[in-house]
Each structure stands twice: as structure tokens, then as C-alpha cells.
Amino acid sequence: MIKKFLGIEEISNAKFLNFLLEFSALIMLYLCSLHHTAFCNPTPWAAVIFIYCIGFYLATLFFDSAKTPILTGLSFGLLCTTFTYLFIFIATGEFLGIFIFIGFPLFLLVVHILSRAIVKSFRKTARITKCSFFIPIILGLVTVCIAGQAFKKSAAIIEQTPREQYENLPKDFMTEHIVGMHFKYYTKTCVYDGWRPPVHEPLLVMGLWMNNMKDPLQVSSLRERVELYIKLYPDKPYKMKCYCNTEGWPTYNYDDLWKDLPVNDK
């Protein structure tokens, strides 16, 4: 009945059942992750990549990926790069408390999807598929190095700037994200604090990874950090809206941190 409603009656029952199971697992784990990880509000470019990877993976449950050799290699290589990043992000956070409930199922799902992607890319496939698989991985490594160097450059400027002269800090992408850490931009998984910033920017996280997770900004409090951000970037919002801090983590909205600050209506 469902297949008839969707107009895909020609798809075998086995393939359709496999699709339903994997799609349901992804949805359930994503809904759980809204409360325990930081994937509910990624930056637009990261969201597009993640949605594309998942969409392509689910689509290959129905069509023969061998008929699109280059697209298959590139897409599965991108999927492996993306999922490796997500897995490292979770693994470097304080995740043990809910590992049995969320972490272990997520680990199994990631391994399952990665293994299927690798098998579909290398088992009885054209050479062009195998070669194109590594292109996104190489580009991913280059991106990590670029993010690391950008973070290092911005961190060096911040560390060399006296606190009383922070208003002279550059207005570039990485400096803005460094100043916005811990109240706007999320940097690692932590399920115990009950309060977290909503925005996940992978370039910032990768920059931190390449620089030993060191925060170069010298401020005495989170409030001082927020006030500095507002002063340096008056045209950017400092308090974000998303599911995790309206229902799942309401303390973000009602924290005294925001008291008497300018209206956040950017």
C-alpha cells in the first residue's frame, strides 16, 4: 500500500524494507542527537553536504550505482569524509554517559553506512569509481589543513593583542568564530552541562583540532566574551534560535548571561 502510494511498486519488497529500516534508524538517531549532540543546527554548507550524502546513500538502495561510476565514487568518498568527521567529533567529546543509548547505536550505524559505501565503491566497480572515491578524501584533508592554518593565524593575532585593544581585532571569518565560541559556536560534544551553543561550524572545529583545542582569547568570563562579540560584530546575531535551546535545553534562552544586552534581532 505504501509503495503504491509513493508510486514505486516496481521496487522489490526487500529493497523497500531495507530502505525503511535504514531511513527510520537515521531519523530516530537524529532526533535523539538533538538533545545529546550538536548536529541540529549546522552551518548551511555543512547541512547541504550532510543531506546530500544521506540522500545519495538512501537512493543507492534502489538504483544500480555501477551505472554512474564517477558520481558514485565522488559521492561515497564525500560520505566517508563527512561521517569520519562526525565520528571524530563525537569521540572527542564527553560522550560516555549516554554511549550505550546513543553512542553505540550511532557507532553501529556509522560503521554500517561507511562499510556499504566502501563496498559499493570498490566491489566489482570501474577503475574510475575507485579513483574518484579518493578525491573528496584528499580535498577533505586539504580543507583540514587550511582550517588549521587559518585558526593558527587568527590565534596568533589574538594572543599578540593586549586585552584592552581587542576592539582592533580583525573582522575575518575565523576570528569571528573564535570570539563567538562557547556561546554561539559549538566546539565539542558535552552532555553534562545542560547548556550549549547551537551553531556547528566544522571549519572552526577542525581549526581547533589542528591547534590542540586551545582557545586563544583571554577573557575573564563568558559575559565578557559576548560583549566583545557584540562590539566587534554588531551586524551579526549573538544569540541563536534552534530546537535544542527552545525545548531540549531551555536554560540557554533564560540564562542570566543575556540580561541587559542589546536586542538580538539581526
GUPA-281224 format. One record per residue (C-alpha): residue number from 1; residue in one letter; x, y, z. Coordinates in nm, 3 decimals. Layout:
# GUPA-281224
+-----+---------+---------+---------+---------+
: num : residuo :      px :      py :      pz :
+-----+---------+---------+---------+---------+
: NUM :       a :       X :       Y :       Z :
...
+-----+---------+---------+---------+---------+
***
This chain:
# GUPA-281224
+-----+---------+---------+---------+---------+
: num : residuo :      px :      py :      pz :
+-----+---------+---------+---------+---------+
:   1 :       m :   0.000 :   0.000 :   0.000 :
:   2 :       i :   0.280 :   0.241 :   0.092 :
:   3 :       k :   0.471 :   0.155 :  -0.225 :
:   4 :       k :   0.158 :   0.213 :  -0.432 :
:   5 :       f :   0.101 :   0.549 :  -0.264 :
:   6 :       l :   0.461 :   0.652 :  -0.338 :
:   7 :       g :   0.439 :   0.522 :  -0.695 :
:   8 :       i :   0.733 :   0.280 :  -0.661 :
:   9 :       e :   0.556 :  -0.055 :  -0.696 :
:  10 :       e :   0.831 :  -0.179 :  -0.925 :
:  11 :       i :   1.082 :  -0.173 :  -0.635 :
:  12 :       s :   1.130 :  -0.511 :  -0.472 :
:  13 :       n :   0.994 :  -0.564 :  -0.122 :
:  14 :       a :   1.343 :  -0.646 :   0.011 :
:  15 :       k :   1.492 :  -0.319 :  -0.116 :
:  16 :       f :   1.196 :  -0.118 :   0.009 :
:  17 :       l :   1.210 :  -0.279 :   0.353 :
:  18 :       n :   1.584 :  -0.214 :   0.372 :
:  19 :       f :   1.521 :   0.150 :   0.283 :
:  20 :       l :   1.252 :   0.187 :   0.551 :
:  21 :       l :   1.473 :   0.032 :   0.819 :
:  22 :       e :   1.777 :   0.247 :   0.742 :
:  23 :       f :   1.574 :   0.563 :   0.698 :
:  24 :       s :   1.393 :   0.504 :   1.028 :
:  25 :       a :   1.723 :   0.442 :   1.207 :
:  26 :       l :   1.867 :   0.767 :   1.072 :
:  27 :       i :   1.559 :   0.967 :   1.173 :
:  28 :       m :   1.546 :   0.819 :   1.525 :
:  29 :       l :   1.915 :   0.877 :   1.590 :
:  30 :       y :   1.891 :   1.230 :   1.453 :
:  31 :       l :   1.600 :   1.313 :   1.683 :
:  32 :       c :   1.797 :   1.176 :   1.978 :
:  33 :       s :   2.102 :   1.373 :   1.874 :
:  34 :       l :   1.904 :   1.696 :   1.904 :
:  35 :       h :   1.934 :   1.657 :   2.280 :
:  36 :       h :   2.277 :   1.499 :   2.307 :
:  37 :       t :   2.499 :   1.624 :   2.024 :
:  38 :       a :   2.535 :   1.939 :   1.812 :
:  39 :       f :   2.409 :   1.841 :   1.469 :
:  40 :       c :   2.071 :   2.012 :   1.487 :
:  41 :       n :   2.196 :   2.349 :   1.360 :
:  42 :       p :   2.498 :   2.308 :   1.132 :
:  43 :       t :   2.607 :   2.594 :   0.910 :
:  44 :       p :   2.433 :   2.587 :   0.567 :
:  45 :       w :   2.724 :   2.445 :   0.366 :
:  46 :       a :   2.773 :   2.160 :   0.614 :
:  47 :       a :   2.399 :   2.085 :   0.618 :
:  48 :       v :   2.388 :   2.067 :   0.237 :
:  49 :       i :   2.679 :   1.822 :   0.226 :
:  50 :       f :   2.533 :   1.602 :   0.500 :
:  51 :       i :   2.185 :   1.592 :   0.345 :
:  52 :       y :   2.331 :   1.514 :   0.002 :
:  53 :       c :   2.543 :   1.228 :   0.139 :
:  54 :       i :   2.248 :   1.072 :   0.322 :
:  55 :       g :   2.017 :   1.126 :   0.024 :
:  56 :       f :   2.258 :   0.966 :  -0.220 :
:  57 :       y :   2.322 :   0.674 :   0.013 :
:  58 :       l :   1.949 :   0.603 :   0.052 :
:  59 :       a :   1.894 :   0.643 :  -0.322 :
:  60 :       t :   2.155 :   0.374 :  -0.397 :
:  61 :       l :   1.933 :   0.125 :  -0.214 :
:  62 :       f :   1.708 :   0.146 :  -0.521 :
:  63 :       f :   1.927 :   0.210 :  -0.827 :
:  64 :       d :   2.239 :   0.041 :  -0.961 :
:  65 :       s :   2.524 :   0.269 :  -0.856 :
:  66 :       a :   2.756 :   0.098 :  -1.107 :
:  67 :       k :   2.572 :   0.285 :  -1.385 :
:  68 :       t :   2.703 :   0.618 :  -1.253 :
:  69 :       p :   3.071 :   0.532 :  -1.184 :
:  70 :       i :   3.215 :   0.881 :  -1.133 :
:  71 :       l :   2.918 :   1.014 :  -0.935 :
:  72 :       t :   2.920 :   0.702 :  -0.718 :
:  73 :       g :   3.289 :   0.731 :  -0.635 :
:  74 :       l :   3.272 :   1.103 :  -0.562 :
:  75 :       s :   2.954 :   1.078 :  -0.354 :
:  76 :       f :   3.065 :   0.783 :  -0.143 :
:  77 :       g :   3.407 :   0.941 :  -0.094 :
:  78 :       l :   3.233 :   1.255 :   0.029 :
:  79 :       l :   3.011 :   1.044 :   0.256 :
:  80 :       c :   3.311 :   0.869 :   0.409 :
:  81 :       t :   3.487 :   1.202 :   0.466 :
:  82 :       t :   3.176 :   1.355 :   0.626 :
:  83 :       f :   3.098 :   1.060 :   0.850 :
:  84 :       t :   3.460 :   1.032 :   0.961 :
:  85 :       y :   3.444 :   1.395 :   1.073 :
:  86 :       l :   3.117 :   1.334 :   1.263 :
:  87 :       f :   3.256 :   1.025 :   1.430 :
:  88 :       i :   3.574 :   1.205 :   1.543 :
:  89 :       f :   3.365 :   1.496 :   1.673 :
:  90 :       i :   3.159 :   1.262 :   1.890 :
:  91 :       a :   3.459 :   1.060 :   2.001 :
:  92 :       t :   3.646 :   1.370 :   2.122 :
:  93 :       g :   3.356 :   1.488 :   2.336 :
:  94 :       e :   3.228 :   1.388 :   2.677 :
:  95 :       f :   3.002 :   1.116 :   2.543 :
:  96 :       l :   3.048 :   0.821 :   2.778 :
:  97 :       g :   2.741 :   0.892 :   2.991 :
:  98 :       i :   2.499 :   0.806 :   2.712 :
:  99 :       f :   2.719 :   0.585 :   2.498 :
: 100 :       i :   2.504 :   0.275 :   2.548 :
: 101 :       f :   2.185 :   0.455 :   2.448 :
: 102 :       i :   2.301 :   0.688 :   2.172 :
: 103 :       g :   2.673 :   0.642 :   2.111 :
: 104 :       f :   2.678 :   0.267 :   2.046 :
: 105 :       p :   2.379 :   0.263 :   1.805 :
: 106 :       l :   2.526 :   0.565 :   1.628 :
: 107 :       f :   2.862 :   0.390 :   1.608 :
: 108 :       l :   2.697 :   0.081 :   1.453 :
: 109 :       l :   2.502 :   0.293 :   1.206 :
: 110 :       v :   2.811 :   0.489 :   1.102 :
: 111 :       v :   3.012 :   0.171 :   1.057 :
: 112 :       h :   2.728 :   0.014 :   0.860 :
: 113 :       i :   2.693 :   0.310 :   0.624 :
: 114 :       l :   3.068 :   0.350 :   0.581 :
: 115 :       s :   3.114 :  -0.020 :   0.507 :
: 116 :       r :   2.832 :  -0.018 :   0.250 :
: 117 :       a :   2.976 :   0.294 :   0.087 :
: 118 :       i :   3.321 :   0.138 :   0.061 :
: 119 :       v :   3.184 :  -0.192 :  -0.071 :
: 120 :       k :   2.972 :  -0.015 :  -0.333 :
: 121 :       s :   3.275 :   0.189 :  -0.439 :
: 122 :       f :   3.528 :  -0.094 :  -0.469 :
: 123 :       r :   3.344 :  -0.423 :  -0.521 :
: 124 :       k :   3.312 :  -0.502 :  -0.891 :
: 125 :       t :   3.330 :  -0.135 :  -0.992 :
: 126 :       a :   3.511 :   0.051 :  -1.265 :
: 127 :       r :   3.856 :   0.189 :  -1.202 :
: 128 :       i :   3.721 :   0.544 :  -1.238 :
: 129 :       t :   3.490 :   0.479 :  -0.942 :
: 130 :       k :   3.778 :   0.367 :  -0.720 :
: 131 :       c :   3.992 :   0.665 :  -0.821 :
: 132 :       s :   3.717 :   0.926 :  -0.782 :
: 133 :       f :   3.639 :   0.789 :  -0.434 :
: 134 :       f :   3.964 :   0.935 :  -0.303 :
: 135 :       i :   3.914 :   1.286 :  -0.448 :
: 136 :       p :   3.678 :   1.409 :  -0.172 :
: 137 :       i :   3.901 :   1.248 :   0.092 :
: 138 :       i :   4.205 :   1.436 :  -0.038 :
: 139 :       l :   4.004 :   1.759 :  -0.059 :
: 140 :       g :   3.884 :   1.697 :   0.297 :
: 141 :       l :   4.242 :   1.666 :   0.422 :
: 142 :       v :   4.336 :   1.985 :   0.238 :
: 143 :       t :   4.037 :   2.160 :   0.400 :
: 144 :       v :   4.152 :   2.045 :   0.745 :
: 145 :       c :   4.499 :   2.189 :   0.682 :
: 146 :       i :   4.357 :   2.518 :   0.554 :
: 147 :       a :   4.124 :   2.546 :   0.856 :
: 148 :       g :   4.414 :   2.469 :   1.088 :
: 149 :       q :   4.635 :   2.735 :   0.932 :
: 150 :       a :   4.355 :   2.994 :   0.936 :
: 151 :       f :   4.289 :   2.923 :   1.303 :
: 152 :       k :   4.660 :   2.940 :   1.386 :
: 153 :       k :   4.695 :   3.276 :   1.208 :
: 154 :       s :   4.394 :   3.427 :   1.386 :
: 155 :       a :   4.501 :   3.279 :   1.720 :
: 156 :       a :   4.848 :   3.433 :   1.685 :
: 157 :       i :   4.698 :   3.778 :   1.624 :
: 158 :       i :   4.464 :   3.740 :   1.922 :
: 159 :       e :   4.743 :   3.624 :   2.153 :
: 160 :       q :   4.964 :   3.917 :   2.048 :
: 161 :       t :   4.686 :   4.170 :   2.103 :
: 162 :       p :   4.651 :   4.312 :   2.457 :
: 163 :       r :   4.305 :   4.265 :   2.609 :
: 164 :       e :   4.243 :   4.640 :   2.619 :
: 165 :       q :   4.297 :   4.651 :   2.241 :
: 166 :       y :   4.068 :   4.362 :   2.146 :
: 167 :       e :   3.839 :   4.608 :   1.965 :
: 168 :       n :   4.112 :   4.626 :   1.697 :
: 169 :       l :   4.096 :   4.253 :   1.619 :
: 170 :       p :   4.038 :   4.170 :   1.251 :
: 171 :       k :   3.685 :   4.104 :   1.130 :
: 172 :       d :   3.769 :   3.794 :   0.927 :
: 173 :       f :   3.582 :   3.463 :   0.928 :
: 174 :       m :   3.800 :   3.266 :   1.168 :
: 175 :       t :   3.849 :   3.545 :   1.420 :
: 176 :       e :   3.472 :   3.599 :   1.435 :
: 177 :       h :   3.418 :   3.229 :   1.504 :
: 178 :       i :   3.691 :   3.218 :   1.771 :
: 179 :       v :   3.537 :   3.513 :   1.955 :
: 180 :       g :   3.194 :   3.350 :   1.921 :
: 181 :       m :   3.298 :   3.018 :   2.074 :
: 182 :       h :   3.117 :   2.880 :   2.380 :
: 183 :       f :   2.802 :   3.091 :   2.342 :
: 184 :       k :   2.729 :   3.090 :   1.966 :
: 185 :       y :   2.954 :   2.827 :   1.811 :
: 186 :       y :   2.976 :   2.472 :   1.945 :
: 187 :       t :   3.320 :   2.314 :   1.964 :
: 188 :       k :   3.275 :   1.970 :   2.123 :
: 189 :       t :   3.012 :   1.730 :   2.249 :
: 190 :       c :   2.925 :   1.771 :   2.615 :
: 191 :       v :   2.606 :   1.617 :   2.753 :
: 192 :       y :   2.651 :   1.711 :   3.117 :
: 193 :       d :   2.642 :   2.092 :   3.126 :
: 194 :       g :   2.275 :   2.138 :   3.028 :
: 195 :       w :   2.372 :   2.449 :   2.825 :
: 196 :       r :   2.529 :   2.465 :   2.487 :
: 197 :       p :   2.573 :   2.699 :   2.189 :
: 198 :       p :   2.359 :   2.595 :   1.890 :
: 199 :       v :   2.573 :   2.651 :   1.579 :
: 200 :       h :   2.805 :   2.379 :   1.447 :
: 201 :       e :   3.076 :   2.515 :   1.215 :
: 202 :       p :   3.308 :   2.233 :   1.102 :
: 203 :       l :   3.583 :   2.472 :   0.987 :
: 204 :       l :   3.611 :   2.613 :   1.341 :
: 205 :       v :   3.613 :   2.265 :   1.493 :
: 206 :       m :   3.879 :   2.142 :   1.252 :
: 207 :       g :   4.087 :   2.452 :   1.323 :
: 208 :       l :   4.069 :   2.370 :   1.694 :
: 209 :       w :   4.168 :   2.009 :   1.629 :
: 210 :       m :   4.478 :   2.124 :   1.444 :
: 211 :       n :   4.572 :   2.354 :   1.732 :
: 212 :       n :   4.521 :   2.126 :   2.032 :
: 213 :       m :   4.173 :   2.267 :   2.112 :
: 214 :       k :   4.338 :   2.581 :   2.252 :
: 215 :       d :   4.121 :   2.890 :   2.299 :
: 216 :       p :   4.345 :   3.196 :   2.236 :
: 217 :       l :   4.102 :   3.460 :   2.362 :
: 218 :       q :   4.186 :   3.586 :   2.712 :
: 219 :       v :   3.863 :   3.693 :   2.880 :
: 220 :       s :   3.758 :   3.667 :   3.241 :
: 221 :       s :   3.404 :   3.545 :   3.178 :
: 222 :       l :   3.161 :   3.428 :   2.912 :
: 223 :       r :   2.971 :   3.755 :   2.955 :
: 224 :       e :   3.284 :   3.950 :   2.862 :
: 225 :       r :   3.321 :   3.731 :   2.555 :
: 226 :       v :   2.962 :   3.801 :   2.446 :
: 227 :       e :   3.005 :   4.175 :   2.498 :
: 228 :       l :   3.327 :   4.171 :   2.296 :
: 229 :       y :   3.150 :   3.983 :   2.015 :
: 230 :       i :   2.867 :   4.238 :   2.008 :
: 231 :       k :   3.118 :   4.523 :   1.996 :
: 232 :       l :   3.328 :   4.366 :   1.718 :
: 233 :       y :   3.044 :   4.225 :   1.508 :
: 234 :       p :   2.736 :   4.444 :   1.566 :
: 235 :       d :   2.574 :   4.324 :   1.241 :
: 236 :       k :   2.581 :   3.956 :   1.339 :
: 237 :       p :   2.340 :   3.781 :   1.579 :
: 238 :       y :   2.497 :   3.663 :   1.902 :
: 239 :       k :   2.210 :   3.456 :   2.039 :
: 240 :       m :   2.079 :   3.190 :   1.804 :
: 241 :       k :   1.750 :   3.009 :   1.768 :
: 242 :       c :   1.717 :   2.635 :   1.722 :
: 243 :       y :   1.532 :   2.333 :   1.857 :
: 244 :       c :   1.793 :   2.241 :   2.115 :
: 245 :       n :   1.766 :   2.566 :   2.308 :
: 246 :       t :   1.391 :   2.619 :   2.295 :
: 247 :       e :   1.266 :   2.281 :   2.410 :
: 248 :       g :   1.551 :   2.042 :   2.477 :
: 249 :       w :   1.780 :   2.291 :   2.655 :
: 250 :       p :   1.566 :   2.589 :   2.765 :
: 251 :       t :   1.836 :   2.717 :   3.004 :
: 252 :       y :   2.018 :   2.866 :   2.704 :
: 253 :       n :   1.737 :   3.114 :   2.643 :
: 254 :       y :   1.675 :   3.204 :   3.006 :
: 255 :       d :   2.033 :   3.224 :   3.128 :
: 256 :       d :   2.128 :   3.549 :   3.302 :
: 257 :       l :   2.414 :   3.575 :   3.054 :
: 258 :       w :   2.182 :   3.760 :   2.813 :
: 259 :       k :   2.046 :   4.005 :   3.071 :
: 260 :       d :   2.057 :   4.374 :   2.968 :
: 261 :       l :   2.228 :   4.301 :   2.637 :
: 262 :       p :   2.115 :   4.473 :   2.314 :
: 263 :       v :   1.816 :   4.324 :   2.133 :
: 264 :       n :   1.928 :   4.023 :   1.930 :
: 265 :       d :   1.718 :   4.088 :   1.619 :
: 266 :       k :   1.981 :   4.073 :   1.344 :
+-----+---------+---------+---------+---------+
***
